[in-house]
Amino acid sequence: MAANKNRPLSTIIADSARKIKGPARRTVRVIDEAEARTAARQAGTGLRQAYLTALRAGIWPTRYVRNAASLSAEEQMKLGESGVAVIGAGGLGATVLMLLARMGIGRLTIVDPDIFEESNLNRQITAVTETLGSGKAETARKMLSAVNPSVETRVCPVRLTPENAATILSGVNLAVDALDNRPSRLILATACAQADLPLVHAAVAGFEGQVITIFPGDGGLDLIYGPDHPESDAESSSEPAREASPEDALGITAVTPAIMGGLEAMETIKILLNRGRILNNRMLYVDLENAGFQEFSLKDDPDKA
């Protein structure tokens, strides 16, 4: 043990790796979590760094080996190096957080000031009888730690405001909108534009939902909700004034945030890895009841290609 403290982390991991038959019956070198934890402890670092060191050497953490047919080791490492802020930890947000943690996103910022109420039990995957009355952000942190202890989490049990948005978004690669009101969404969109960050947006109501990706310079949410100034819609230090919304009229079911949260998580992965067809300047509208998926252009200038 004492000798291992003087050995590089990469050497300890290489010596701890084993070979298995992975996806498509290909031979893959892997390291189990117990060995990765031991290696990290001996090297005086954390589990995330141990996993990144393994992936850099082409050694897959066993928890990610089922990703190996879809992602390269370099792409899995890229996810582990990335940070994502999820604004809202309710129906949409909790789903996004759990999926991103399982995919191996290295750092997650969880933003939500609310506590669980009994009416959340129908759809929010972190809402169980035992968590009623608990904070949504802290509950999500605990569950993420159980799902994937290599993920580093930062909890912000506060409401997003123009004053705190820059601090909340510091150190991340993109933000995910899992909010439930227009004023807060516009605050987030403005903050992302100012921070030069991509934003993945979704909204749900009943069996319907929408998702888009907004890059800095895009027309963004203004093209959906109108060019309102978020500072005039909401007091910066308190809850935004509640307005009638599709969610109020149609309610919200368990399946809708699960599916739309999955789409948000997929958009996040595509952006971080720069692969696939991203919903940039296009809104995907989903009607789950009628199995309908439609795309709408959101370009404010149709002459722009």
Helices and strands as residue ranges (DSSP letters): G 3-6, H 9-16, E 18-21, G 23-25, E 27-31, H 33-43, H 47-56, E 60-61, G 62-67, H 73-81, E 83-87, H 91-103, E 107-111, G 118-122, G 129-131, H 136-147, E 152-156, H 165-168, E 174-177, H 182-195, E 199-205, E 208-214, H 222-225, H 230-233, H 246-250, H 255-273, E 282-287, E 292-297
